[in-house]
Amino acid sequence: MLAKVWKKVCILILIIACLFNIVSKLVGRISFNKEIVNSARYMLEQEKYKKDEENIIK
């Protein structure tokens, strides 16, 4: 009887942990829009850096 109670308690803890994990991933996820803007900004900075480097070499 005690084993059945512990089994139910453990399953409940497991379910709560899984739900907490899923919710924390959904809340902490960066939006797709922000990701695209950050990627474009990074690419522009890299392109500018390459052009500056080419000008220094010439």
Order of alpha helices (4+ residues) and beta strands (2+ residues): alpha-alpha
